Amino acid sequence: MNFQQLRSVREALRRNFNLTEVANTLYTSQPGVSRQIRELEDELGTAIFERAGKRLTGLTEPGKEIVKIIDRLLLEQENLKRAAQDFSIRNQGRLSIATTHTQARYALPVVIQAFRRRFPQVHLNLQQGSPQHIAEWVANGQADIGIATEGLAQDIRLVTFPGYRWSHIIVAPPGHPLLDIVQPSLEALARHPIVTYDTGLTGRPHIDQAFASAGIEPNIVLTAMDADVIKTYVAAGLGIGIIAAMAYDSNEDAKLRAIPADHLFVSNMTRVAVRRGALLRNFAVAFIEMFAPHLDQETITAQRQDGAATHYAAEAVDA
């Protein structure tokens, strides 16, 4: 048994049993991947994958349990490497952050600047995507840290920490009638075309819940992934906008005016996520502390380890 065999099995599952993609990911050949999987199955004395001819089609019942163990073994191998690196090259390495456009554009610049000053030899990789993509990247080890408002806390493969709370605001062009109302109601908003975030992004669920609870159908004419696009179309006269408060700057957004909306929509919590059981390099912990100063190394490490123990215990009971 060797790690290449374990990686072949893990990637076969991740790549939906497409051995060509597995071979490309592992920089080997398709026959080589098939051989690695067969050799592991022969050594274990049981089939991990169901097959139709030479094509993998799914996991066998034993395979469903075996892949869980393989994931843990490969995670601990990665942890061994990280532990050694923290002693041999303590302040050098690579840190991958997966986040949304809003967080990357408005919340992270100050943190990243401070991080770069403290860890100039750490290469930062910033990946942007939807909360679903972010959760997947962190769970699969493609990103070390995930930062988003929605979705992270529901993924059992992750351990999450509270980051910070934020609210929505309403933006409109100067002279818009809504600006004459001190605290506009949901009914007042619904009388105008609305431009806001795509479903599932940047607190959009709380916007939808507020209108639904009031029995009001909002006139949403355009949705987008980021606030810059929303503000552009609001300034062009397409409608009023509902965006994250952090995305509005009175100096930069001179063509718009802002109205507080915390009386209409509940606040949102941006969370920080890491992979369950994954050892974090010292600079990864430092990044989390910079982003969320109320967190410290002891809290982060304890929750990560407790989360892994609980997750593995649950797997054992299910088995």
VEXKE-237642 format. One record per residue (C-alpha): residue number from 1; x, y, z. Coordinates in Angstrom, 3 decimals, padded with zeros to 6 digits. Layout:
VEXKE-237642
+-----+----------+----------+----------+
:   i :        x :        y :        z :
+-----+----------+----------+----------+
: NUM :        X :        Y :        Z :
...
+-----+----------+----------+----------+
end
This chain:
VEXKE-237642
+-----+----------+----------+----------+
:   i :        x :        y :        z :
+-----+----------+----------+----------+
:   1 :  000.000 :  000.000 :  000.000 :
:   2 :  001.329 :  003.454 : -000.894 :
:   3 :  000.112 :  007.046 : -000.985 :
:   4 : -000.107 :  007.103 : -004.779 :
:   5 : -002.698 :  004.326 : -004.616 :
:   6 : -004.654 :  006.258 : -002.000 :
:   7 : -004.533 :  009.439 : -004.069 :
:   8 : -005.755 :  007.551 : -007.138 :
:   9 : -008.800 :  006.357 : -005.212 :
:  10 : -009.528 :  009.782 : -003.742 :
:  11 : -009.222 :  011.574 : -007.063 :
:  12 : -011.372 :  008.960 : -008.826 :
:  13 : -014.167 :  009.879 : -006.430 :
:  14 : -013.537 :  013.619 : -006.757 :
:  15 : -013.444 :  013.450 : -010.570 :
:  16 : -016.717 :  011.535 : -010.784 :
:  17 : -014.908 :  008.289 : -011.753 :
:  18 : -013.354 :  009.855 : -014.861 :
:  19 : -009.898 :  008.245 : -014.961 :
:  20 : -008.665 :  010.569 : -017.703 :
:  21 : -009.220 :  013.551 : -015.397 :
:  22 : -007.654 :  011.632 : -012.505 :
:  23 : -004.556 :  010.926 : -014.593 :
:  24 : -004.269 :  014.598 : -015.562 :
:  25 : -004.622 :  015.690 : -011.947 :
:  26 : -001.961 :  013.252 : -010.722 :
:  27 :  000.360 :  013.827 : -013.717 :
:  28 :  000.322 :  010.189 : -014.741 :
:  29 : -001.365 :  007.950 : -017.318 :
:  30 : -004.848 :  006.462 : -017.267 :
:  31 : -003.486 :  002.868 : -017.294 :
:  32 : -001.247 :  003.870 : -014.385 :
:  33 : -004.245 :  005.075 : -012.370 :
:  34 : -006.179 :  001.878 : -013.111 :
:  35 : -003.205 : -000.206 : -012.034 :
:  36 : -002.808 :  001.710 : -008.755 :
:  37 : -006.476 :  001.190 : -007.896 :
:  38 : -006.409 : -002.506 : -008.828 :
:  39 : -003.281 : -003.131 : -006.778 :
:  40 : -004.847 : -001.529 : -003.706 :
:  41 : -008.048 : -003.539 : -004.148 :
:  42 : -006.011 : -006.732 : -004.505 :
:  43 : -004.061 : -005.953 : -001.350 :
:  44 : -007.237 : -005.186 :  000.625 :
:  45 : -009.007 : -008.226 : -000.797 :
:  46 : -012.143 : -006.292 : -001.758 :
:  47 : -013.402 : -004.089 : -004.595 :
:  48 : -013.582 : -000.381 : -003.837 :
:  49 : -015.349 :  000.610 : -007.068 :
:  50 : -018.248 : -000.789 : -009.040 :
:  51 : -017.448 : -001.242 : -012.725 :
:  52 : -019.096 : -001.548 : -016.108 :
:  53 : -016.375 : -003.184 : -018.138 :
:  54 : -013.246 : -001.102 : -017.527 :
:  55 : -015.225 :  001.995 : -016.552 :
:  56 : -015.749 :  002.950 : -012.905 :
:  57 : -019.397 :  003.634 : -012.133 :
:  58 : -019.617 :  004.012 : -008.351 :
:  59 : -018.483 :  002.868 : -004.924 :
:  60 : -019.120 : -000.574 : -003.500 :
:  61 : -020.452 : -000.849 :  000.063 :
:  62 : -016.946 : -001.577 :  001.423 :
:  63 : -015.642 :  001.219 : -000.802 :
:  64 : -017.895 :  003.784 :  000.906 :
:  65 : -016.144 :  003.096 :  004.222 :
:  66 : -012.663 :  002.697 :  002.730 :
:  67 : -012.689 :  006.142 :  001.089 :
:  68 : -013.430 :  007.753 :  004.464 :
:  69 : -010.303 :  006.155 :  005.903 :
:  70 : -008.286 :  007.112 :  002.823 :
:  71 : -009.340 :  010.747 :  003.264 :
:  72 : -008.138 :  010.702 :  006.866 :
:  73 : -004.815 :  009.050 :  005.973 :
:  74 : -004.092 :  011.593 :  003.242 :
:  75 : -005.118 :  014.468 :  005.503 :
:  76 : -002.708 :  013.270 :  008.193 :
:  77 :  000.034 :  012.973 :  005.590 :
:  78 : -000.560 :  016.626 :  004.696 :
:  79 : -000.540 :  017.499 :  008.405 :
:  80 :  002.862 :  015.805 :  008.826 :
:  81 :  004.285 :  017.941 :  006.040 :
:  82 :  002.815 :  021.133 :  007.503 :
:  83 :  004.124 :  020.318 :  010.995 :
:  84 :  007.630 :  019.782 :  009.639 :
:  85 :  007.471 :  022.954 :  007.558 :
:  86 :  006.436 :  025.007 :  010.580 :
:  87 :  009.806 :  024.150 :  012.119 :
:  88 :  012.041 :  024.066 :  009.064 :
:  89 :  010.629 :  027.028 :  007.095 :
:  90 :  008.385 :  028.634 :  009.684 :
:  91 :  007.499 :  031.880 :  007.935 :
:  92 :  007.673 :  030.694 :  004.349 :
:  93 :  005.149 :  028.894 :  002.187 :
:  94 :  001.871 :  029.330 :  000.398 :
:  95 : -001.516 :  030.339 :  001.781 :
:  96 : -004.659 :  029.979 : -000.302 :
:  97 : -007.742 :  031.996 :  000.647 :
:  98 : -011.110 :  031.212 : -000.966 :
:  99 : -013.681 :  033.972 : -000.681 :
: 100 : -016.427 :  035.904 : -002.437 :
: 101 : -015.948 :  039.013 : -004.560 :
: 102 : -017.439 :  041.228 : -001.848 :
: 103 : -015.035 :  039.991 :  000.827 :
: 104 : -012.043 :  040.163 : -001.544 :
: 105 : -012.925 :  043.657 : -002.730 :
: 106 : -014.015 :  045.329 :  000.501 :
: 107 : -013.094 :  043.324 :  003.628 :
: 108 : -009.713 :  041.752 :  002.880 :
: 109 : -007.411 :  044.447 :  001.418 :
: 110 : -006.381 :  045.871 :  004.811 :
: 111 : -005.875 :  042.375 :  006.242 :
: 112 : -003.791 :  041.232 :  003.279 :
: 113 : -001.611 :  044.355 :  003.437 :
: 114 : -000.917 :  043.749 :  007.140 :
: 115 : -000.270 :  040.052 :  006.499 :
: 116 :  002.213 :  040.786 :  003.719 :
: 117 :  004.158 :  043.140 :  005.988 :
: 118 :  004.388 :  040.458 :  008.672 :
: 119 :  004.976 :  037.470 :  006.367 :
: 120 :  006.744 :  038.781 :  003.250 :
: 121 :  007.931 :  035.292 :  002.262 :
: 122 :  004.458 :  033.725 :  002.204 :
: 123 :  002.871 :  033.595 : -001.239 :
: 124 : -000.846 :  034.426 : -001.090 :
: 125 : -003.355 :  032.940 : -003.510 :
: 126 : -006.802 :  034.556 : -003.552 :
: 127 : -009.565 :  032.447 : -005.122 :
: 128 : -012.990 :  033.987 : -005.712 :
: 129 : -016.220 :  032.048 : -006.125 :
: 130 : -019.665 :  031.321 : -004.755 :
: 131 : -020.090 :  030.074 : -001.165 :
: 132 : -020.683 :  026.563 : -002.556 :
: 133 : -017.401 :  026.645 : -004.471 :
: 134 : -015.580 :  028.046 : -001.454 :
: 135 : -016.827 :  025.233 :  000.788 :
: 136 : -015.785 :  022.628 : -001.772 :
: 137 : -012.310 :  024.134 : -002.260 :
: 138 : -011.622 :  024.181 :  001.488 :
: 139 : -013.046 :  020.694 :  002.079 :
: 140 : -010.897 :  019.265 : -000.734 :
: 141 : -007.731 :  021.001 :  000.406 :
: 142 : -007.582 :  023.325 : -002.615 :
: 143 : -007.825 :  026.292 : -000.232 :
: 144 : -006.555 :  026.629 :  003.328 :
: 145 : -009.127 :  029.155 :  004.548 :
: 146 : -012.621 :  030.014 :  003.338 :
: 147 : -014.374 :  033.321 :  004.016 :
: 148 : -018.033 :  033.842 :  003.126 :
: 149 : -021.384 :  034.761 :  004.625 :
: 150 : -023.585 :  031.903 :  003.416 :
: 151 : -023.201 :  028.148 :  003.288 :
: 152 : -019.997 :  027.455 :  005.186 :
: 153 : -021.531 :  026.582 :  008.548 :
: 154 : -023.790 :  023.932 :  006.980 :
: 155 : -020.927 :  021.876 :  005.526 :
: 156 : -019.974 :  019.124 :  008.005 :
: 157 : -016.548 :  018.791 :  006.369 :
: 158 : -015.604 :  022.215 :  007.694 :
: 159 : -015.070 :  023.873 :  011.049 :
: 160 : -016.225 :  027.494 :  011.013 :
: 161 : -015.634 :  030.523 :  013.221 :
: 162 : -017.614 :  033.769 :  013.450 :
: 163 : -015.865 :  036.594 :  011.629 :
: 164 : -017.856 :  039.819 :  011.763 :
: 165 : -021.426 :  041.086 :  011.393 :
: 166 : -022.564 :  043.433 :  008.663 :
: 167 : -025.792 :  044.950 :  007.349 :
: 168 : -027.351 :  045.836 :  004.011 :
: 169 : -027.984 :  049.354 :  002.767 :
: 170 : -030.134 :  050.799 : -000.013 :
: 171 : -028.440 :  052.840 : -002.733 :
: 172 : -030.159 :  055.173 : -005.203 :
: 173 : -029.191 :  057.985 : -007.572 :
: 174 : -029.374 :  061.579 : -006.236 :
: 175 : -032.913 :  062.964 : -006.382 :
: 176 : -034.584 :  059.566 : -006.128 :
: 177 : -037.928 :  059.865 : -004.225 :
: 178 : -036.896 :  057.114 : -001.802 :
: 179 : -034.210 :  059.420 : -000.392 :
: 180 : -036.933 :  061.682 :  001.038 :
: 181 : -038.094 :  058.907 :  003.391 :
: 182 : -036.134 :  058.645 :  006.654 :
: 183 : -036.854 :  054.951 :  007.175 :
: 184 : -038.403 :  053.488 :  004.017 :
: 185 : -040.577 :  050.419 :  004.433 :
: 186 : -040.449 :  047.189 :  002.445 :
: 187 : -043.645 :  048.357 :  000.735 :
: 188 : -041.867 :  051.538 : -000.368 :
: 189 : -038.930 :  049.546 : -001.736 :
: 190 : -041.252 :  047.223 : -003.645 :
: 191 : -042.709 :  050.161 : -005.586 :
: 192 : -039.378 :  050.541 : -007.398 :
: 193 : -037.272 :  048.220 : -009.578 :
: 194 : -034.601 :  046.561 : -007.431 :
: 195 : -031.056 :  045.515 : -008.338 :
: 196 : -029.328 :  043.208 : -005.857 :
: 197 : -027.233 :  040.069 : -005.370 :
: 198 : -027.749 :  036.682 : -006.956 :
: 199 : -029.665 :  034.120 : -004.911 :
: 200 : -027.453 :  032.653 : -002.189 :
: 201 : -024.860 :  035.443 : -002.252 :
: 202 : -023.933 :  038.234 :  000.152 :
: 203 : -026.899 :  038.003 :  002.495 :
: 204 : -029.503 :  037.610 : -000.256 :
: 205 : -031.412 :  034.976 :  001.781 :
: 206 : -032.132 :  037.600 :  004.470 :
: 207 : -033.444 :  040.005 :  001.837 :
: 208 : -035.774 :  037.350 :  000.418 :
: 209 : -036.913 :  036.288 :  003.902 :
: 210 : -037.823 :  039.854 :  004.872 :
: 211 : -040.047 :  040.373 :  001.830 :
: 212 : -041.582 :  036.886 :  002.119 :
: 213 : -042.402 :  037.371 :  005.810 :
: 214 : -044.147 :  040.647 :  004.971 :
: 215 : -046.072 :  039.011 :  002.117 :
: 216 : -044.558 :  041.413 : -000.403 :
: 217 : -043.268 :  040.525 : -003.862 :
: 218 : -040.207 :  042.695 : -004.663 :
: 219 : -039.668 :  043.873 : -008.234 :
: 220 : -036.139 :  042.514 : -008.695 :
: 221 : -035.134 :  043.391 : -012.262 :
: 222 : -031.439 :  042.461 : -012.189 :
: 223 : -029.138 :  040.374 : -010.015 :
: 224 : -025.352 :  040.205 : -009.991 :
: 225 : -022.535 :  038.525 : -008.081 :
: 226 : -020.834 :  041.676 : -006.843 :
: 227 : -021.704 :  045.145 : -005.618 :
: 228 : -019.670 :  046.981 : -008.271 :
: 229 : -021.992 :  045.709 : -011.005 :
: 230 : -025.073 :  046.497 : -008.926 :
: 231 : -023.906 :  050.067 : -008.264 :
: 232 : -023.124 :  050.595 : -011.950 :
: 233 : -026.674 :  049.758 : -013.009 :
: 234 : -028.263 :  051.712 : -010.170 :
: 235 : -026.240 :  054.772 : -011.207 :
: 236 : -027.448 :  054.190 : -014.771 :
: 237 : -031.053 :  054.501 : -013.564 :
: 238 : -032.141 :  050.854 : -013.705 :
: 239 : -033.537 :  050.912 : -010.166 :
: 240 : -032.573 :  051.072 : -006.510 :
: 241 : -029.894 :  048.779 : -005.153 :
: 242 : -029.629 :  046.617 : -002.054 :
: 243 : -025.966 :  045.955 : -001.256 :
: 244 : -023.629 :  045.232 :  001.657 :
: 245 : -022.901 :  048.364 :  003.678 :
: 246 : -019.147 :  047.757 :  003.355 :
: 247 : -019.472 :  048.099 : -000.436 :
: 248 : -020.506 :  051.759 : -000.305 :
: 249 : -018.058 :  054.639 : -000.052 :
: 250 : -019.485 :  058.149 : -000.249 :
: 251 : -016.330 :  059.446 : -001.934 :
: 252 : -015.913 :  056.688 : -004.507 :
: 253 : -019.650 :  056.326 : -005.119 :
: 254 : -020.391 :  060.000 : -005.751 :
: 255 : -023.199 :  059.129 : -008.194 :
: 256 : -025.140 :  057.330 : -005.469 :
: 257 : -026.688 :  058.021 : -002.100 :
: 258 : -027.103 :  055.476 :  000.699 :
: 259 : -030.035 :  054.743 :  003.019 :
: 260 : -029.574 :  052.506 :  006.098 :
: 261 : -031.591 :  049.296 :  005.887 :
: 262 : -030.831 :  047.584 :  009.193 :
: 263 : -034.452 :  048.244 :  010.224 :
: 264 : -035.600 :  046.093 :  007.273 :
: 265 : -033.134 :  043.212 :  007.036 :
: 266 : -031.464 :  041.226 :  009.826 :
: 267 : -027.693 :  041.454 :  010.064 :
: 268 : -025.417 :  038.901 :  008.436 :
: 269 : -022.463 :  036.951 :  009.809 :
: 270 : -019.365 :  036.411 :  007.708 :
: 271 : -017.648 :  033.203 :  008.775 :
: 272 : -014.149 :  031.771 :  008.478 :
: 273 : -013.857 :  028.088 :  007.563 :
: 274 : -011.048 :  025.536 :  007.667 :
: 275 : -011.015 :  021.847 :  006.816 :
: 276 : -011.849 :  019.528 :  009.698 :
: 277 : -008.737 :  017.929 :  011.129 :
: 278 : -006.326 :  019.926 :  008.957 :
: 279 : -003.248 :  021.287 :  010.700 :
: 280 : -002.871 :  025.006 :  010.067 :
: 281 :  000.516 :  026.581 :  009.461 :
: 282 :  001.426 :  029.323 :  011.923 :
: 283 :  000.889 :  032.016 :  009.276 :
: 284 : -002.583 :  030.617 :  008.446 :
: 285 : -003.589 :  031.028 :  012.088 :
: 286 : -002.117 :  034.534 :  012.045 :
: 287 : -004.212 :  035.431 :  008.986 :
: 288 : -007.399 :  034.313 :  010.755 :
: 289 : -006.449 :  036.337 :  013.836 :
: 290 : -005.871 :  039.422 :  011.684 :
: 291 : -009.216 :  039.011 :  009.944 :
: 292 : -011.135 :  038.257 :  013.164 :
: 293 : -009.165 :  039.691 :  016.127 :
: 294 : -011.555 :  038.163 :  018.661 :
: 295 : -010.220 :  034.720 :  017.674 :
: 296 : -006.874 :  033.408 :  018.943 :
: 297 : -004.649 :  030.417 :  018.209 :
: 298 : -005.917 :  028.406 :  021.177 :
: 299 : -009.560 :  028.829 :  020.122 :
: 300 : -008.875 :  028.060 :  016.481 :
: 301 : -006.748 :  024.985 :  017.201 :
: 302 : -009.089 :  023.597 :  019.868 :
: 303 : -012.218 :  023.889 :  017.724 :
: 304 : -010.457 :  022.419 :  014.685 :
: 305 : -009.273 :  019.384 :  016.669 :
: 306 : -012.574 :  018.930 :  018.534 :
: 307 : -014.458 :  019.178 :  015.248 :
: 308 : -012.292 :  016.475 :  013.695 :
: 309 : -012.721 :  014.148 :  016.679 :
: 310 : -016.504 :  014.593 :  016.643 :
: 311 : -016.652 :  014.037 :  012.878 :
: 312 : -014.585 :  010.844 :  013.025 :
: 313 : -016.568 :  009.513 :  015.974 :
: 314 : -019.805 :  010.063 :  014.050 :
: 315 : -018.375 :  008.148 :  011.107 :
: 316 : -017.488 :  005.248 :  013.394 :
: 317 : -021.031 :  005.113 :  014.793 :
: 318 : -022.535 :  005.249 :  011.289 :
: 319 : -020.262 :  002.380 :  010.206 :
+-----+----------+----------+----------+
end
